[in-house]
Amino acid sequence: MEYNSKFDTATPLLKNYGRFQRLVGKLIYLTITRPDITYAMSFVSQFMQTPTEGSMELVHRILRYLKSCPSRGILMENNGHSNIDAFSDADWAGCPFDRRSRIGFCTFVGGNLVTWKSKKQNVVARSSAEAEYRAMASTTSELVWLQLLLSELGLKNNSPMRLFGDNQAARHIASNPVFHERTKHIEVDCNFIREKVQNRTIQTVYVQSEKQFADVFTKALSKGSFQNMVSKLTYAGIFAPTWRGIVNEIKGKIDSINCPKIKTNLLYDYGNCNLPKKWNLYLVNQIMCPQLYEESNDPSQKHQV
C-alpha cells in the first residue's frame, strides 16, 4: 500500500469479477506465511463484491512487491526463553468509507512471531482510546487462547504475558477500577481486560509508537518504516545463506589444499573476515583439531543463527 495515498473510488467497475476474486483469494491464503501483506489484503478484500479498476491496480501492486522478494519467510530461532508477548494497535477512524477503526496485533512465543491479524472493527469508535481498548480486548483473547494451547502441548509459562500498546489512556482504563461515563459502552471489554490484569494473566506495557510492531497491520507506512517494522518481525530470506553453510563452504575450500602453510594462511585470512567470533572458533576447531572437537561446542546448538 502506498503511504498517505487516497484510494480512488471513482474508477469504473471491472467486467471480469472472477479474475479479481481468484487473485485475492490466493493472496489471502498467502498471508499465512507472509504477514507483511496482511494489511494490504485486508484492505483489498473490501472490494470482493464490487471490484474496480483501482482495486485491481492495488492487487497488481501487491503482486509486484511479492515478485521483488519471493524468498522472504518467517525465521524461527531459539532465543533461550518461552515468554509470550503481544503488540496491539488501532488506526482510529482509518477507513475512508465508513470511518471504522482498524485493529492489528501480533503475538510472539519465545521471541518468534506466531500469530497476527488485521481487521476492521464492527462498530465506529468515538475516540482513539475506545478503538485502542477494543484492540486490546481482541489481543487479550488471542493471548488467552495461545496460553491454553501451549499448556495442552505441555509448555507452561507462569510469568504474566506482556501486552504492549502505545496508548496511555487505554492502559489507564485497564488498571482503573472505577468506570467513568465514557467507558460504559465498552464495559464488557473493560471487565474482561481488567480481570486478566488483576489475576496477572497479562501485564500491560507501554511502548513507543516507533517501536510498535503492530503498526504494520493497521495502516500503510512509508517505505523506510515498513522495512524497519518487517525486519523486527524476525523476518529473513529463507534462501539466504546461514553461517553454518558459509563456514562449511570455507572448510571445504581449505580442506582441498594439501600444503599446511597455505592452509594456515587461508584460515587466517578467512578468520579476519566478517565471521562472528563463535563461528570463527568453530571453523578453527574443525580444521586444526577436529579430533578434539565436541558437538556440544557447535554454536547452533546454543543459539540458532
N, C-alpha and C positions, 0 to 999 in steps of 0.2 A: 504494500500500500504506500502511496506517495504522501509524504509528510505535509501537513497543512493544506491539503488539496480538498476541494469540494466536488462531490460526486454530481455529475450532470444527469439529472432525471429527465431531461427533455429529449434525449436520444430516442430514435424510433425503436419499436419492439422488434425482436428477432422473428424471422419467419420460421426458422428451424429450431424449435424449443428443445428437441431431443438431444441435439449435439451438446448444447449448453448443460443440460441436466446430467448427461452422462459424464462430461468432464468434471463437473462439480462433485458428483458422487464419488468418482475415483480419487479426486483430490482430498475429499473429506476422509476417505479411508487412509490416505497417506499421512494424515495428521497423527495417526497412532505412533509414528516414529519421527515425525517432523513437527515439533511444537512451534518452530519459527513461522509456520504458515497458519497457525491456529486462528489468530485474529482475522487474517485476511479471508480465510474460508468461512468464518462465522459471519463476516460482513457480506460476502458474496452470496451466501445461502439464502439471504432475504429475498433474492430475485428468482428463486426456483420456479415460481408460478408465472411470473411476468418478466422474463429476461429481456434486457435491452442491449443495444449495441455497446453502450457504455459498460454494462456489467460483463459483457463478453470480452471487452478490452482489458478489464481487470483480471479475468481468468488468464488471458494471454500473458499478462504481466507476471502473474504468479508462475506460469509455465517457464517463462524466460529466466526467472530467478532460480527455479529448480534446476534448469539446464546448466546454469552457471556454477552450481555447487552440488553435483549429484552424489558426492562421496560423504556428505555430512551424515552424522548419526550420533546416537547417544552413547557416551562412553561411561561405563560403569567401573568405578575404582574402589579399591579397599582403602578407606580413609581412617581405619582404626577405631571407628565408633558406629553405633547404630541409632543415633539420635534422629528424631522425627521433627522436621521443621516445615513451615509453610509460609508463603508470601501471598498476601491478599491485597487487592487494589480494585478501585472502581473509577470509571470515567463518567462523572456526573453529567447527565443530560447530553451525552455524547452523540446519540443518534440524531441525525438532522431531520429525520422523517417524523418521529413521534416523541422525541426528546426523552426517551427512556435511557437509563444508565446502563452501562455495560460493565459486568464484573469479570474479573480474571484472577486466577490463583494458580499456584504450582506448589507441589509438595516434594520434599526430599527425605530419603531414608539413607542414613549413613553418608550424607553429602551428595547423594546421587538423585537426579531427577526421576521421579516415578509416575506422577500424575499431574495433569494440567487441564485447564478449562477456560474457555472464553464464551460468555453467554450474556445476552441482553436480558435485563430484569423484566419481570412480568408486569410491574406497575411503575408509574412515574414517581421518582423520588423528589420530595420537595426541598431537600437540602443535600449537600455533599456528605454530611455526617450520616444521614439516613442511607444513602447509597453505599457508603463505605461499610456501614454496620450490617447491611444485608449481605454484602460480600463476605464480611467476617463470619456471618452465620452459615453461609454456604461452605466456606473453607473449614469451619469447625466441624460440620457434618462429615466432610471428607476426611478430616483427621481422625475422628472417632471411628469411622469405618476402617480406615487404614490400620489403626491400632488394634481393632478386633481381628482383622485379617492376619496381621503379623503374630498376634497371640495364638491364634489357631494353628499357625505354622511353627509354633514353638519359639518365636522370637519375642521375648518380653522385655520391655524397657519401662522402668518405674519412674524415670525422670519426666517432668512435665513437657509436653510438646509445645514448642515455641511457635507462636503466630505473629509474624512480622507485618506491620502496617505503617503507613506514613500519615495517617490522620489522627491527630491527637484527640479531637472531640469524640471519635468513635471509641478510642481506648478509655477515655474518662467515663463514658456511658457504661462500658463493660464493667468497670470497677466501682461505680457509684451505686449503692443500694437503694437510692431514692429515685423514684420515677418522676420525671417532670412532664409538664403538659405536652411538650414537643415529642416525647418518646412513647406516648400512649398507643399510637397507631402501629408501632413496631414492638409492642410489649412482649409478644411471643418470642421474637428473636432476642430481645434483651434478656428475658428469663433464661433462655436456652444457653446463651453465651456466658451469662453471669454464673450459672450453675456449674459450667465446666471450669470457669476460672476459680471459683470458690473451692471446688474439690481437687484443684491442682491437676486437672487433666490437661489443660492448656495454660500457657503463660503468654500474655500479650506483650510484645516488644516493639518499641518504636524504631523505625528505620528511615533514613533519609530518602527522599524521592529519587536521588541519583543512584541509590543502591537498591531500589525497589524492583526486583526481578519480574514481578507480575505486570509491570508496565507494558511489556511486550505483548500481553494478552488482552489489553484494554483499548489501545489506541495505536494509530500509526505514528511511528517515531522517525526522527531523522536518521540518515544512513549511519552516521557515527554512533549515535545512541543505540540503534538497533543492533549493530555488530557487537557493540560492547556488552549489551544485555545477553545476546545469544551466546557469546563466549563464556559468560558467567554461568550459563545453564549446563555446565560440564559438556559442552559440545566440542566435537573434534571430527576431522576427516577420518572415516573408517578405513580408508585405504592409505592413510599416511603412515610412513614407516615408524615403527616403535624403536625405542633404544635397544631392545634385545635384538631386533633384526639388524640394526646398524652395526652393533658390536659383533654379531656373528658373521656379518659380511666382512668386516675388518679382519676378524680372526682367520677367516678362510683365505684372505689375501696373504696374510703374514705366514700362515702355515705352509703355503705353497712355495715359500722361499727356503732354500737349504742353507744358505750362508748365515751363521749365527750373528755376525756383526751387522749385516744388512737388516736382519730381522729385528735386532735390538734398536737400531736407528729408526726403523719404521714404527716400532712400538712407541718410541719416544715422541716421534712426530705426531702420531695419532693421539697420544696422551695429552699433547699441548693443544689439541683442537677443542671444540665446544662440548666434548663429552662431560656429563656430570661426574663428580668425583667418585660416587659409588659405582658407576658403570666403568669408569677408568680402572678402578681397582679390580673389578670383576674381569676386565679384559686382561690385565697383567697376570692375575692368578690363573686364568685359563691357559695362557700361553707359556708363562715362565715356570709355573709349578703346578700343573694340573693334577699331579698325584696327591698334592696336599689340599686341593680344593674340596670343600664340602658344599653340598647342595643348599645347606641352611644359610650360606653366605650370599645366595642369589638375591640381589636387590628386589626382584619382582615378588619374592616370597614375603617380603616385609611391606612393600608398597608398590602397587602396580603403576607403571608409567604409561 
